[in-house]
Amino acid sequence: MQTAIRGAGPWGARPGSKPGLWRPLRMASASPAIQRRDGRAGARTGRVAIARALAGNPAVMLMDEPLSALDSQTRELLMDDLVGLWTRQPFTAVYVTHNLAEAVRRGHIVVVLSRRPGQVREIVEIDKPLGDREFGDADLDVYQKRLWTLMRDEARAADAELINV
């Protein structure tokens, strides 16, 4: 599944100049997740990686499973921080995830891909503003259920394929 985050904008000065290079990092260090010193190194590492990627002022940023290695609390905090970054300075990203909750909380457009061969099965637009989406949001549950309905049969087929190996 791929999720697209809409919006693009310059990150300050031209790529390579100090203001443009340091602005995303300053934004990342202002984040509550990176300021904490409570052992959540994954959040700090994730935020710095995102800031580093944004410092180059890419036209589109590829985010391939950026939160997959994090525990659930850190994942929630980092998702909130990502929305905060996007709200302050929109950017365009292709966000790849297998986590349905992540997809509906972070995406404006969710592209559901088939197993093999990987083809677009359906494109689902999520109209709720990114800043208004929260953990446990009933509106997002509707989207999540729709996505799971699209994916369930293929997930079962993949599971059956593993059993028969």
C-alpha positions in Angstrom: 0.0 0.0 0.0 1.3 3.5 -0.8 0.1 6.7 0.8 0.6 10.1 -0.7 0.9 13.2 1.4 -0.2 16.3 -0.6 1.5 19.7 -0.6 4.8 21.1 -1.5 6.8 24.1 -0.6 10.3 25.4 -0.3 12.2 24.7 2.9 13.8 28.1 3.2 16.8 29.1 1.0 18.0 27.1 -2.0 19.2 23.6 -1.3 22.8 23.6 0.0 22.6 27.0 1.6 22.7 27.0 5.4 19.2 28.5 6.1 17.6 25.9 3.8 19.7 23.1 5.2 19.2 23.9 8.9 15.5 24.8 9.0 14.1 21.2 8.9 16.6 20.2 11.6 15.6 23.1 13.8 12.0 22.1 13.2 12.8 18.6 14.2 14.7 19.6 17.3 11.8 21.7 18.4 9.6 18.6 18.4 8.6 17.3 21.8 9.6 13.7 20.8 13.2 14.8 20.1 13.5 17.0 23.2 12.6 14.1 25.6 15.5 12.2 27.0 13.4 9.3 28.1 15.0 6.5 26.2 13.0 7.0 23.0 16.0 7.0 20.8 13.9 5.7 17.9 11.8 8.8 17.9 14.9 11.1 17.9 16.6 9.0 15.2 13.4 9.0 13.1 12.9 12.7 13.4 16.5 13.5 12.5 16.3 11.1 9.4 13.1 12.9 8.2 14.8 16.3 8.8 17.9 15.2 6.9 15.8 14.1 4.0 13.8 17.4 3.9 17.0 19.5 4.1 17.7 18.6 0.5 14.4 20.2 -0.5 13.2 17.2 -2.5 10.4 17.6 -5.0 8.9 14.4 -3.6 10.2 12.5 -0.5 10.0 8.7 -0.4 9.1 7.4 3.0 9.4 3.6 3.0 8.0 2.2 6.2 9.6 5.0 8.3 7.8 4.0 11.5 7.9 0.2 11.2 10.7 -0.4 13.7 9.2 1.7 16.5 7.0 0.6 19.4 3.4 1.7 19.3 3.7 4.7 21.7 6.8 6.1 19.9 5.0 5.5 16.5 2.0 7.6 17.7 4.2 10.4 18.9 6.2 10.4 15.7 3.1 10.4 13.6 1.9 13.5 15.5 5.2 15.2 15.0 5.2 14.4 11.3 1.8 16.1 11.0 3.2 19.1 12.9 6.1 19.3 10.5 3.7 19.0 7.5 1.3 21.6 9.0 4.1 24.2 9.5 5.7 23.6 6.1 3.8 21.3 3.6 5.9 18.8 1.6 5.1 16.1 -0.9 5.8 12.5 0.1 5.1 9.0 -1.0 4.6 7.1 2.2 4.8 3.4 1.9 3.3 1.3 4.7 1.5 -2.0 5.5 -0.1 -0.4 8.5 -3.7 0.6 7.8 -4.0 2.9 10.7 -0.8 4.7 9.6 -2.1 5.0 6.1 -5.4 6.6 7.0 -3.9 8.9 9.6 -1.1 10.2 7.3 -2.4 10.0 3.7 -4.5 12.2 1.5 -4.6 9.5 -1.1 -4.1 5.8 -0.4 -3.2 3.6 -3.3 -4.0 -0.1 -2.7 -1.8 -2.4 -4.6 -2.4 -6.1 -5.6 0.0 -8.9 -4.5 1.4 -10.3 -7.7 1.9 -8.6 -10.0 1.8 -5.3 -8.1 -0.9 -3.3 -9.8 -3.2 -0.5 -8.6 -6.3 -2.1 -7.2 -8.0 1.0 -6.0 -7.3 4.6 -5.1 -9.0 5.9 -1.9 -9.0 9.7 -1.2 -9.3 10.8 2.5 -10.9 14.2 2.7 -10.5 14.9 6.4 -7.8 17.6 7.0 -4.5 16.0 8.2 -4.4 18.2 11.4 -7.9 17.0 12.4 -7.1 13.3 12.4 -6.4 11.6 15.8 -5.8 8.2 17.3 -9.2 6.4 17.5 -10.9 8.7 15.1 -14.3 7.1 14.1 -14.1 8.8 10.6 -10.8 7.1 9.9 -12.1 3.7 11.1 -14.5 3.8 8.1 -11.6 4.3 5.7 -9.5 1.6 7.5 -12.4 -0.9 7.2 -12.8 -0.1 3.5 -9.1 -0.7 2.9 -9.1 -3.9 4.9 -12.0 -5.2 2.8 -10.0 -4.4 -0.3 -7.0 -6.3 1.0 -8.4 -9.2 3.0 -8.7 -11.8 0.2 -5.2 -11.1 -1.0 -3.8 -11.2 2.6 -5.5 -14.6 3.0 -4.1 -15.9 -0.3 -0.6 -14.7 0.8 -1.0 -16.4 4.1 -2.1 -19.7 2.5 0.8 -19.5 0.1 3.2 -19.4 3.1 1.5 -22.4 4.7 2.0 -24.4 1.6 5.7 -23.7 1.2 
